[in-house]
Amino acid sequence: MDGLIISASGIAAAQQRHAITANNVANLHTPGYRQVRGELVTRANGGVELGSVSSNDTHESLESTGQSSDIASNVNLVDQQVNQISDRNLLQANANAFRAQSELLGEIIDLAD
């Protein structure tokens, strides 16, 4: 049963990172936008979760340094595409693991009958 929970956490983390990447792409041409990064961390009981979500700078830090928020965003589309592929692979791997464990549990239940 723990394996299902671990796989489900990987699926949820992949979806959260995918949303962050999609937001970065949506703001590619927004002046002053700073790309956001989501880092995965291992949970103590197994699995992963979205740990820290950070950006290179914020609008507040740009304003405090006297820089204009009219500067171009720092979003690199190629990096975002790589992130999308990585997130898709994370999701697929965890979905496959979830499916395999579910089928195995089904077989075990059938044997018990």
Phi and psi restraints in degrees (value plus and minus 20) as a CYANA .aco file:
   2 ASP   PHI     -81.2   -41.2
   2 ASP   PSI     -54.5   -14.5
   3 GLY   PHI     -81.2   -41.2
   3 GLY   PSI     -58.1   -18.1
   4 LEU   PHI     -85.1   -45.1
   4 LEU   PSI     -60.7   -20.7
   5 ILE   PHI     -87.0   -47.0
   5 ILE   PSI     -61.0   -21.0
   6 ILE   PHI     -83.7   -43.7
   6 ILE   PSI     -65.9   -25.9
   7 SER   PHI     -83.4   -43.4
   7 SER   PSI     -60.3   -20.3
   8 ALA   PHI     -83.7   -43.7
   8 ALA   PSI     -55.9   -15.9
   9 SER   PHI     -86.4   -46.4
   9 SER   PSI     -56.9   -16.9
  10 GLY   PHI     -85.7   -45.7
  10 GLY   PSI     -58.9   -18.9
  11 ILE   PHI     -84.1   -44.1
  11 ILE   PSI     -65.5   -25.5
  12 ALA   PHI     -84.0   -44.0
  12 ALA   PSI     -61.6   -21.6
  13 ALA   PHI     -85.1   -45.1
  13 ALA   PSI     -60.0   -20.0
  14 ALA   PHI     -83.7   -43.7
  14 ALA   PSI     -60.0   -20.0
  15 GLN   PHI     -85.9   -45.9
  15 GLN   PSI     -59.8   -19.8
  16 GLN   PHI     -86.5   -46.5
  16 GLN   PSI     -63.0   -23.0
  17 ARG   PHI     -86.2   -46.2
  17 ARG   PSI     -55.6   -15.6
  18 HIS   PHI     -82.3   -42.3
  18 HIS   PSI     -60.3   -20.3
  19 ALA   PHI     -84.9   -44.9
  19 ALA   PSI     -58.8   -18.8
  20 ILE   PHI     -83.7   -43.7
  20 ILE   PSI     -66.2   -26.2
  21 THR   PHI     -83.7   -43.7
  21 THR   PSI     -61.8   -21.8
  22 ALA   PHI     -81.6   -41.6
  22 ALA   PSI     -59.4   -19.4
  23 ASN   PHI     -84.6   -44.6
  23 ASN   PSI     -60.5   -20.5
  24 ASN   PHI     -80.6   -40.6
  24 ASN   PSI     -65.5   -25.5
  25 VAL   PHI     -84.1   -44.1
  25 VAL   PSI     -60.3   -20.3
  26 ALA   PHI     -83.1   -43.1
  26 ALA   PSI     -47.7    -7.7
  27 ASN   PHI    -123.2   -83.2
  27 ASN   PSI      -1.6    38.4
  28 LEU   PHI     -71.9   -31.9
  28 LEU   PSI     -61.1   -21.1
  29 HIS   PHI    -125.8   -85.8
  29 HIS   PSI      -3.7    36.3
  30 THR   PHI    -103.2   -63.2
  30 THR   PSI      97.4   137.4
  31 PRO   PHI     -78.2   -38.2
  31 PRO   PSI     112.5   152.5
  32 GLY   PHI      61.9   101.9
  32 GLY   PSI     -25.1    14.9
  33 TYR   PHI     -88.7   -48.7
  33 TYR   PSI     117.3   157.3
  34 ARG   PHI    -131.5   -91.5
  34 ARG   PSI     107.0   147.0
  35 GLN   PHI     -80.2   -40.2
  35 GLN   PSI     128.5   168.5
  36 VAL   PHI    -128.3   -88.3
  36 VAL   PSI     123.1   163.1
  37 ARG   PHI    -144.2  -104.2
  37 ARG   PSI     118.1   158.1
  38 GLY   PHI    -132.7   -92.7
  38 GLY   PSI     103.4   143.4
  39 GLU   PHI    -122.1   -82.1
  39 GLU   PSI     115.9   155.9
  40 LEU   PHI    -107.4   -67.4
  40 LEU   PSI     120.8   160.8
  41 VAL   PHI    -148.1  -108.1
  41 VAL   PSI     129.6   169.6
  42 THR   PHI     -98.3   -58.3
  42 THR   PSI     112.9   152.9
  43 ARG   PHI    -100.8   -60.8
  43 ARG   PSI     130.6   170.6
  44 ALA   PHI     -81.1   -41.1
  44 ALA   PSI     -55.4   -15.4
  45 ASN   PHI    -113.5   -73.5
  45 ASN   PSI      -8.0    32.0
  46 GLY   PHI      82.7   122.7
  46 GLY   PSI     135.9   175.9
  47 GLY   PHI      69.5   109.5
  47 GLY   PSI    -194.4  -154.4
  48 VAL   PHI    -153.2  -113.2
  48 VAL   PSI     143.3   183.3
  49 GLU   PHI    -170.4  -130.4
  49 GLU   PSI     143.8   183.8
  50 LEU   PHI     -95.3   -55.3
  50 LEU   PSI      95.1   135.1
  51 GLY   PHI    -108.3   -68.3
  51 GLY   PSI    -104.1   -64.1
  52 SER   PHI    -121.8   -81.8
  52 SER   PSI     119.9   159.9
  53 VAL   PHI    -139.4   -99.4
  53 VAL   PSI     100.0   140.0
  54 SER   PHI    -160.7  -120.7
  54 SER   PSI     141.9   181.9
  55 SER   PHI    -147.0  -107.0
  55 SER   PSI     143.9   183.9
  56 ASN   PHI     -85.6   -45.6
  56 ASN   PSI     -66.2   -26.2
  57 ASP   PHI    -166.8  -126.8
  57 ASP   PSI     148.6   188.6
  58 THR   PHI    -135.5   -95.5
  58 THR   PSI     147.8   187.8
  59 HIS   PHI     -80.2   -40.2
  59 HIS   PSI     -54.6   -14.6
  60 GLU   PHI     -82.8   -42.8
  60 GLU   PSI     -63.2   -23.2
  61 SER   PHI     -89.0   -49.0
  61 SER   PSI     -52.8   -12.8
  62 LEU   PHI     -84.9   -44.9
  62 LEU   PSI     -63.4   -23.4
  63 GLU   PHI     -88.2   -48.2
  63 GLU   PSI     -56.5   -16.5
  64 SER   PHI     -89.6   -49.6
  64 SER   PSI     -45.4    -5.4
  65 THR   PHI    -109.9   -69.9
  65 THR   PSI     -19.9    20.1
  66 GLY   PHI      62.3   102.3
  66 GLY   PSI     -15.1    24.9
  67 GLN   PHI     -99.7   -59.7
  67 GLN   PSI     128.4   168.4
  68 SER   PHI     -96.2   -56.2
  68 SER   PSI     122.5   162.5
  69 SER   PHI     -99.9   -59.9
  69 SER   PSI     -16.9    23.1
  70 ASP   PHI    -102.5   -62.5
  70 ASP   PSI     -18.5    21.5
  71 ILE   PHI     -89.6   -49.6
  71 ILE   PSI     137.2   177.2
  72 ALA   PHI     -84.7   -44.7
  72 ALA   PSI     137.5   177.5
  73 SER   PHI     -88.7   -48.7
  73 SER   PSI     141.5   181.5
  74 ASN   PHI    -121.9   -81.9
  74 ASN   PSI       0.0    40.0
  75 VAL   PHI     -98.1   -58.1
  75 VAL   PSI     105.5   145.5
  76 ASN   PHI    -122.8   -82.8
  76 ASN   PSI      96.0   136.0
  77 LEU   PHI     -82.0   -42.0
  77 LEU   PSI     -56.4   -16.4
  78 VAL   PHI     -83.9   -43.9
  78 VAL   PSI     -63.4   -23.4
  79 ASP   PHI     -80.8   -40.8
  79 ASP   PSI     -59.3   -19.3
  80 GLN   PHI     -87.7   -47.7
  80 GLN   PSI     -55.5   -15.5
  81 GLN   PHI     -86.6   -46.6
  81 GLN   PSI     -59.8   -19.8
  82 VAL   PHI     -82.9   -42.9
  82 VAL   PSI     -61.3   -21.3
  83 ASN   PHI     -82.0   -42.0
  83 ASN   PSI     -60.9   -20.9
  84 GLN   PHI     -81.7   -41.7
  84 GLN   PSI     -63.4   -23.4
  85 ILE   PHI     -84.7   -44.7
  85 ILE   PSI     -63.1   -23.1
  86 SER   PHI     -81.7   -41.7
  86 SER   PSI     -64.0   -24.0
  87 ASP   PHI     -85.1   -45.1
  87 ASP   PSI     -60.5   -20.5
  88 ARG   PHI     -82.1   -42.1
  88 ARG   PSI     -63.0   -23.0
  89 ASN   PHI     -85.6   -45.6
  89 ASN   PSI     -59.5   -19.5
  90 LEU   PHI     -82.2   -42.2
  90 LEU   PSI     -64.3   -24.3
  91 LEU   PHI     -84.2   -44.2
  91 LEU   PSI     -66.3   -26.3
  92 GLN   PHI     -84.2   -44.2
  92 GLN   PSI     -62.5   -22.5
  93 ALA   PHI     -82.5   -42.5
  93 ALA   PSI     -64.0   -24.0
  94 ASN   PHI     -91.5   -51.5
  94 ASN   PSI     -54.3   -14.3
  95 ALA   PHI     -86.4   -46.4
  95 ALA   PSI     -61.0   -21.0
  96 ASN   PHI     -83.8   -43.8
  96 ASN   PSI     -62.5   -22.5
  97 ALA   PHI     -84.3   -44.3
  97 ALA   PSI     -61.2   -21.2
  98 PHE   PHI     -81.4   -41.4
  98 PHE   PSI     -66.5   -26.5
  99 ARG   PHI     -82.2   -42.2
  99 ARG   PSI     -64.7   -24.7
 100 ALA   PHI     -83.2   -43.2
 100 ALA   PSI     -62.8   -22.8
 101 GLN   PHI     -87.1   -47.1
 101 GLN   PSI     -58.2   -18.2
 102 SER   PHI     -83.2   -43.2
 102 SER   PSI     -64.6   -24.6
 103 GLU   PHI     -83.8   -43.8
 103 GLU   PSI     -60.3   -20.3
 104 LEU   PHI     -83.1   -43.1
 104 LEU   PSI     -63.2   -23.2
 105 LEU   PHI     -83.9   -43.9
 105 LEU   PSI     -58.0   -18.0
 106 GLY   PHI     -81.2   -41.2
 106 GLY   PSI     -62.7   -22.7
 107 GLU   PHI     -84.1   -44.1
 107 GLU   PSI     -60.1   -20.1
 108 ILE   PHI     -84.8   -44.8
 108 ILE   PSI     -61.4   -21.4
 109 ILE   PHI     -84.8   -44.8
 109 ILE   PSI     -61.0   -21.0
 110 ASP   PHI     -82.7   -42.7
 110 ASP   PSI     -58.0   -18.0
 111 LEU   PHI     -87.6   -47.6
 111 LEU   PSI     -52.1   -12.1
 112 ALA   PHI     -92.6   -52.6
 112 ALA   PSI     -41.7    -1.7
